[in-house]
Amino acid sequence: MSYDAIRSGCVIRFAYLWTREAVKGETAGRKDRPTAVGFRLPRPKGEDLLVLFPITSQPPQPGRFAVEIPEIEKRRAGLDSALRLWIIFDDYNTDIVGRSFHLEPVPPLGQFSKAFFAPLMREFVRRRSEAQGVERWR
């Protein structure tokens, strides 16, 4: 298996490390969770940079940049359509394909549609200065 299927808009299982956990000194995610691949940015030597967003069943606090996932998108992404799920965009991880201790070359769970996901990525870029991230590859 290769990392080729991991691209923008797909959903993978990833040991996501929340910023609040990293600030407390934690270095590993507490559990594998569904995680949206926001961007896959090409880099030299094929070690592409991934920007990853957590998916959670916990309703976000007011004021968070989060979007509830519609039922059809949950099905496309290989998620449980019976659960209410949100993508959190003001907390993200970055990681390097091929150098990551947290990323496995397994097939994604599924893929969000471009119609759903592309506007969210444009909004993330617009609001990026308000988001907090954890570099998992350092």
C-alpha positions in Angstrom: 0.0 0.0 0.0 1.2 3.6 -0.6 0.4 7.0 0.6 -0.9 8.1 -2.9 -4.6 7.8 -1.9 -4.1 10.4 0.9 -5.2 13.6 -0.7 -7.2 16.8 0.1 -10.8 16.0 1.2 -10.2 12.4 2.2 -10.8 11.0 5.7 -8.2 8.9 7.4 -7.7 7.4 10.9 -5.0 9.4 12.6 -3.7 9.8 16.2 -4.7 13.5 16.3 -3.0 15.6 19.0 -5.2 18.5 20.1 -3.4 21.8 20.7 -4.6 21.9 24.3 -3.0 18.5 24.9 0.3 19.6 23.2 0.4 22.7 25.4 0.3 20.5 28.4 3.3 18.6 27.1 1.6 15.6 25.5 3.3 14.3 22.4 1.0 11.6 21.1 -2.7 11.7 20.3 -4.8 9.8 22.8 -6.7 7.8 20.2 -7.0 7.3 16.5 -9.9 9.3 15.2 -11.4 10.1 11.8 -9.4 13.1 10.5 -10.0 15.2 7.4 -7.0 15.8 5.1 -7.4 19.5 4.4 -4.4 20.0 2.1 -1.6 17.9 0.7 1.1 20.3 -0.2 3.9 19.0 -2.5 7.5 19.2 -1.2 10.9 18.2 -2.5 11.7 14.5 -2.3 8.0 13.5 -2.2 7.7 14.3 1.5 4.4 16.2 1.1 3.0 18.3 4.0 -0.4 17.4 5.2 -2.7 19.7 7.0 -5.2 17.6 9.1 -8.4 18.5 10.8 -10.1 16.4 13.6 -13.6 15.0 13.3 -15.5 14.7 16.5 -18.9 13.7 17.9 -18.6 16.3 20.7 -20.6 19.5 19.9 -18.1 22.4 19.5 -18.1 25.3 22.0 -19.7 28.5 20.7 -17.3 30.6 18.7 -15.3 27.7 17.4 -14.7 27.4 13.7 -16.4 24.1 13.2 -18.9 22.6 10.7 -21.4 19.8 11.2 -21.0 17.2 8.6 -24.2 16.6 6.5 -25.5 13.0 6.3 -24.6 12.5 2.7 -21.1 13.7 3.3 -20.7 11.3 6.3 -21.6 8.5 4.0 -19.2 9.6 1.3 -16.4 9.9 3.9 -17.0 6.5 5.3 -18.3 7.9 8.7 -21.2 6.7 10.8 -24.2 8.5 9.4 -26.2 7.9 12.6 -23.9 10.1 14.7 -23.7 13.9 14.7 -20.2 14.8 13.6 -18.2 18.0 13.3 -15.0 19.0 11.5 -13.0 21.4 13.7 -11.1 23.9 11.6 -9.5 26.1 14.3 -7.3 23.3 15.6 -5.1 21.4 13.1 -2.1 19.1 12.9 0.6 19.1 10.2 2.6 16.0 9.3 5.0 14.9 6.6 4.1 12.0 4.3 6.7 9.3 4.5 8.4 10.7 7.6 5.5 10.5 10.0 5.4 8.1 13.0 1.6 8.7 13.1 0.5 8.2 9.5 0.0 4.7 8.0 -0.2 3.9 4.3 -3.7 2.5 4.5 -6.6 3.4 2.3 -8.8 6.4 3.4 -12.2 5.7 4.9 -13.7 7.9 2.2 -13.8 11.3 0.6 -15.8 14.5 1.0 -17.2 16.0 -2.1 -15.5 19.1 -3.6 -18.7 21.0 -3.4 -18.8 20.5 0.4 -15.1 20.6 1.2 -13.5 23.2 -1.1 -15.4 26.2 0.4 -14.4 25.1 3.9 -10.8 25.0 2.8 -11.1 28.5 1.4 -12.6 29.7 4.7 -9.8 28.0 6.6 -7.2 29.9 4.5 -9.0 33.1 5.2 -9.2 32.4 9.0 -5.8 30.6 9.4 -4.4 33.3 11.7 -7.1 32.5 14.2 -6.3 28.7 14.2 -3.8 26.8 16.3 -1.8 24.0 15.0 0.6 21.2 16.2 3.5 20.1 14.0 3.6 16.4 14.4 6.8 15.9 12.3 9.2 17.8 14.5 
